[in-house]
């Protein structure tokens, strides 16, 4: 921790309220920010308690917003999303609630879109087994479940 506090308690409080009002945050992000600012542990705990009690900080809301963004924008799968939420120290309950908010039709359509795009980019690849492996690898790195991968890739390979 730095030897000097960058902000007073009240300045830190208003900055955190602004950050949380601007975008959903999780407590681990805010804890890191408070540590970087040199705020003492007792004050940091009081600030986080204030944010939670005034509904600036809500773990379930963060999980749902995180899931929504990663599915709709980044086209991530459930596995990768779950791993990243665990890294942010989000509770299993909130992770389950966030993942339950995924629109299944959009999720499957993202998977098909990524698979078709990768398959078509491999037009020079003559070996269909190698094509499948490369598509599997991409979709697996995006965090999609193996049973869904198999279904989509087999479907695409059968169409060709």
N, C-alpha and C positions, 0 to 999 in steps of 0.2 A: 504494500500500500504506500502511496506517496506520503511524504511527511506533512504535506500541507493540503487542506481542503480547498477545492476550487470554488465551491459554492456553500452558502449558508444553508441551514435546514430549510428555511422558507423558500429560498431560490431553487433548491433542489426539488422541493415539493411542487412548485409551479412548473418547473421544466418537465418533471415526470408527468404531471397532469396533461401538459400540452402534448408530450410524446404519445401518451396513451389515447388522447382524444383524436390525434391525427391518424394513428394506425394501431391495429390490435397488436399487443405485445404480450410476451410471456414473462413470468417472474424471473427466470434465469437470465434473460436479456437485460432486464432492469437491474438485477443484482450485479451483473458485470459492469454496467454503466455506473452504478453507485460506487463500486470498488474503484473504477478508473477515476472517478471524481474525488476519491479520497474521503468519502463519507464513512463515518464510524459505524461499526456493525449494529449497535443499538439503534442509532438513528435510521440506518437503512431498513431495519426490521419495522420500525415505526412508520416509515414512509410507505413501505409495501403494504402494511396493514391498513393504512389510510386509503391507499389506492383500491384495495380489495373491498373495503367497507363502503366506499363511495362509487363502486362499480366502474371504476376506470380500468381495472385489471380483472379479467374474467377468463379463467383457463379454458372453459368449455367454448366460449365465444372465440377465443384465439384458435383453438383446435379446428373449429368449423371453418373459420376464415382461411386458415393455413391449408386445410384439405381442399377447399373450394379453389383457391388460387393454384395449387399444384396440379390438380386434376384438369382444370379448364385452361390454364395458360401453359404450364410446363409439360402437361400430358404424362404425369407420373402415375405409377401404379400404387396399389395399397401397401405393398411391402416396403417400398422406398419411403413413402409418406410416414408409415408407422415408425421406421427407423429414425427418421429425422425428428419426429415428435418426441421419441424417447431420448434422443440426444439433448433436446431442450427441456428434459425432465418434466414432461407433461404426464399426468396420471393416466393409468390404463382406462379408467372410466371415461375421461375426456377424449382419449384417443378413439375409443369405441364409438362414442357419440359423434365425433367428427367424421369418422369413416362411414357411419350409418347415413350421413347426409349426402353421400355420393349418389348422383343420378346414374343408375345402372345402364341406361341406354346411352348416355353420353360417354360413360366409362368404356363400354364395349366399342363404341364408335371411334373413340380415341385409339384404342388398341388396334382395330382394323385399319385405321388411317395410317398409323405408324408402320404396321406390318406391310401394307401395300406400298407405301412410299419406299421402304427399305428394299422390298422385293424388286420393285421396278428399277431402283438405282443399281441393282446387281445384274443388269441385262447382259453384261459381258461374261458373267460367270456361267459356264456350261454345265458344271456338275450341280445337279439339283440338291444333293445332300449338303454340299458346301453352302449353297444359297440358304437352305433351311437353318443351318448352324449359325450363319451370320445374322439372320433375322431373329432367331432365338436369343442370341447374345445381346442384340440391341434391346429387345423387349424385356429381357431379364434384367438388364442394367437400368431400365426405366422403372423396374419394380413391379412388373405384372406377375400374376400367379401362373405357375407351370401348367395347370390344367387348361386355363384360358389360352395360354400361348400355343399349346399343342393343337387345340381346336382351330384357332385362327390360321396358324401356319399350314396345317394340313388342308384346310379349306382353300387357301390361296394356291398351294401347290397343285391341288386337284383341278383348279380352274385353268392352269397353264398347260 
